[in-house]
């Protein structure tokens, strides 16, 4: 029979060697060339292979790169918002300025309108004053009225006053006569703005000249007892339009002059 003990021993040896190699292969540690050690603050070692490092760096790089466009987009958006806000503020400021200018213009216009109204009112007031009427004397006391006496027309109204009583113009007008006339003594005749002429007779003193302008209340002389007179008084005659004399009392009432 063949001796198989040697073969058996040989096979057994190879099998043992094969198993041992497989064990050693499974237990083999990474070499220094393929392992890197990182030590944490606690002293623990973390093994990182070049492949792991490359993967880690490969993951971190795109993340940092992707954040840059987002930051740029955020800054651009912020600038756009700021520009829009600036445009809105500029529009609001322009509206406020326009509104203020309109208010100022309106205020000026109102001021001018008030000035015009005041000026017009002053003109009206002056006209009213210039065209107002009044008696030549204060506190009148009638003594002899308009009508015929002793076969003659008494063409005016007599008012009893003391000698030297001031006599005033009845309205705005011009002196057309100032001097002496038979029967009237010293007399002043005034033509007023509406054409009416007044006669002040029996005066003791004349203080105006022919052609002189007078206003309501201007003193033209003093009462007296000159001419055909039976005592100190004012003889007042009214001649509308410079025509014939009329009864003064109805005329005075029509002109809102109280006697």
C-alpha positions in Angstrom: 0.0 0.0 0.0 1.2 3.4 -0.6 2.4 5.4 2.2 0.0 8.4 2.5 1.2 9.7 5.8 3.5 12.1 4.1 0.8 13.4 1.9 -1.5 13.7 4.7 1.0 15.6 6.7 1.7 17.9 3.7 -2.0 18.6 3.1 -2.6 19.2 6.7 0.3 21.6 6.8 -1.0 23.5 3.8 -4.5 23.6 5.2 -3.2 24.9 8.5 -1.1 27.5 6.7 -4.1 28.6 4.6 -6.4 29.0 7.6 -3.6 30.9 9.4 -3.2 33.2 6.4 -7.0 33.8 6.3 -7.0 34.6 10.0 -4.0 37.0 9.7 -5.6 38.6 6.6 -8.8 39.3 8.6 -6.8 40.6 11.5 -4.5 42.8 9.5 -4.3 46.4 10.7 -4.1 49.4 8.3 -0.6 50.5 7.6 0.7 54.0 8.5 0.5 55.0 4.9 -3.3 54.5 4.8 -4.2 55.7 8.4 -4.1 59.2 9.8 -4.7 59.9 13.4 -6.6 63.0 14.6 -6.6 63.7 18.3 -9.5 65.4 19.9 -9.3 67.8 22.9 -10.1 64.9 25.1 -7.2 62.9 23.8 -9.3 60.3 21.9 -7.9 59.3 18.5 -10.0 59.3 15.4 -8.8 57.3 12.4 -9.4 58.9 9.1 -8.4 57.5 5.8 -7.3 59.5 2.8 -10.5 58.4 1.1 -12.6 59.5 4.1 -10.7 62.9 4.2 -11.3 63.4 0.5 -15.0 62.6 0.9 -15.3 65.0 3.9 -13.5 67.8 2.1 -15.5 67.1 -1.0 -18.7 67.6 0.9 -17.7 70.8 2.8 -16.4 72.7 -0.3 -19.7 72.7 -2.2 -21.5 73.9 0.9 -19.3 76.9 1.3 -19.5 77.6 -2.4 -23.3 77.4 -2.4 -23.7 79.9 0.5 -21.9 82.7 -1.5 -24.6 83.1 -4.2 -27.3 83.1 -1.5 -25.4 85.9 0.4 -25.0 87.8 -2.8 -28.7 87.4 -3.6 -29.6 88.6 -0.1 -27.5 91.7 -0.4 -28.9 92.5 -3.9 -32.5 92.0 -2.5 -31.7 94.4 0.4 -30.3 97.0 -1.9 -33.4 96.7 -4.1 -35.7 97.1 -1.0 -33.7 100.1 0.1 -33.9 101.7 -3.4 -37.7 101.1 -3.4 -38.0 102.7 0.1 -36.0 105.7 -1.1 -38.2 106.1 -4.1 -41.3 106.0 -1.9 -39.8 108.5 0.6 -38.9 110.8 -2.3 -42.4 110.6 -3.6 -43.9 111.3 -0.2 -41.5 114.3 0.3 -42.5 115.7 -3.1 -46.2 115.4 -2.2 -45.6 117.1 1.1 -43.7 119.9 -0.6 -46.5 120.3 -3.2 -49.1 120.3 -0.5 -47.2 122.9 1.5 -46.7 125.1 -1.6 -50.5 124.8 -2.3 -51.3 125.8 1.3 -48.9 128.8 1.1 -50.4 129.9 -2.3 -53.9 129.5 -0.8 -52.9 131.6 2.2 -51.5 134.3 0.0 -54.6 134.2 -2.2 -56.8 134.5 0.9 -54.7 137.4 2.2 -55.0 139.2 -1.2 -58.7 138.5 -1.2 -59.1 139.9 2.3 -57.1 143.0 1.2 -59.3 143.4 -1.8 -62.4 143.0 0.3 -61.1 145.5 2.9 -60.2 148.0 0.2 -63.6 147.6 -1.4 -65.3 148.0 2.0 -63.2 151.1 2.6 -64.2 152.5 -0.8 -67.9 151.8 0.0 -67.6 153.3 3.4 -65.9 156.5 2.0 -68.6 156.7 -0.6 -71.4 156.2 1.9 -69.8 158.8 4.1 -69.3 161.2 1.2 -72.9 160.7 0.2 -74.4 160.8 3.7 -76.6 163.7 4.8 -77.0 165.6 8.0 -78.5 168.8 9.4 -76.3 172.0 9.5 -76.9 172.3 13.3 -77.5 170.0 16.3 -80.7 170.0 18.4 -82.8 171.9 15.9 -85.8 173.9 17.0 -88.1 175.0 14.2 -89.8 178.5 14.4 -91.2 179.2 11.0 -91.9 176.8 8.2 -92.1 176.8 4.4 -95.1 178.7 3.0 -96.6 182.1 2.2 -96.5 184.9 4.8 -97.7 188.5 4.4 -98.2 187.8 0.8 -94.7 186.5 0.2 -93.3 183.0 -0.1 -91.2 182.0 2.8 -89.0 179.6 0.8 -87.3 177.8 3.7 -87.3 176.5 7.2 -86.2 178.6 10.2 -84.3 177.1 13.1 -83.8 179.1 16.3 -80.2 179.1 17.4 -77.9 181.5 19.3 -75.6 183.8 17.4 -72.2 182.2 16.6 -73.6 178.6 16.4 -71.4 176.6 14.0 -73.0 175.6 10.7 -71.9 172.5 8.9 -72.1 171.3 5.3 -74.9 168.8 4.8 -73.0 166.5 2.5 -70.1 166.4 0.0 -70.2 169.3 -2.3 -68.7 172.6 -3.5 -69.3 176.2 -2.4 -71.0 178.1 -5.2 -71.7 181.4 -3.4 -70.3 182.9 -0.2 -71.2 186.6 0.6 -74.1 189.0 1.0 -77.5 189.0 -0.7 -80.5 191.3 -0.2 -82.8 189.9 2.5 -80.5 186.9 3.3 -77.8 189.0 4.8 -74.6 186.8 4.8 -75.3 183.6 2.9 -73.5 180.5 1.8 -74.8 178.3 -1.0 -73.4 174.8 -1.5 -74.0 172.5 -4.5 -73.9 168.8 -3.3 -72.9 165.7 -5.2 -76.5 165.0 -6.4 -77.1 168.5 -7.7 -79.0 169.8 -4.7 -78.2 173.3 -3.5 -78.6 174.4 0.1 -78.9 178.1 1.3 -77.7 179.1 4.8 -79.1 182.6 5.4 -78.6 185.4 8.1 -75.2 184.2 9.0 -72.9 186.2 11.3 -69.7 184.8 9.9 -68.6 183.1 6.7 -65.6 180.7 6.8 -65.4 179.3 3.2 -64.8 180.6 -0.3 -66.4 180.0 -3.7 -65.1 176.8 -5.3 -64.0 175.3 -2.0 -64.8 171.6 -1.6 -66.6 170.5 1.5 -67.5 167.2 3.2 -70.3 166.2 5.5 -69.8 168.1 8.8 -67.3 170.6 7.6 -67.9 174.0 9.3 -68.7 176.7 6.7 -69.6 179.6 9.1 -71.7 180.7 12.1 -75.4 181.5 12.6 -76.5 185.2 13.1 -79.2 187.8 12.6 -78.1 189.6 9.4 -80.4 190.7 6.5 -84.2 190.7 7.0 -84.4 188.8 10.3 -86.5 189.1 13.4 -84.0 187.3 15.6 -80.9 185.0 15.6 -81.7 181.9 13.6 -80.7 179.7 10.6 -82.7 180.1 7.4 -82.4 176.8 5.5 -83.5 176.5 1.9 -83.4 173.3 -0.3 -83.2 173.6 -4.1 -83.2 170.1 -5.8 -81.0 170.2 -9.0 -80.5 173.9 -8.4 -84.1 174.7 -9.3 -86.9 176.2 -7.2 -87.0 175.9 -3.5 -89.2 173.1 -1.9 -90.4 172.4 1.6 -87.3 171.3 3.5 -89.0 169.0 6.0 -90.3 166.3 3.6 -87.0 166.4 1.8 -85.0 166.0 5.0 -87.3 163.0 6.0 -86.7 161.4 2.6 -82.9 161.6 3.2 -83.3 160.1 6.7 -82.5 163.3 8.5 -84.4 163.7 11.7 -85.6 167.1 12.8 
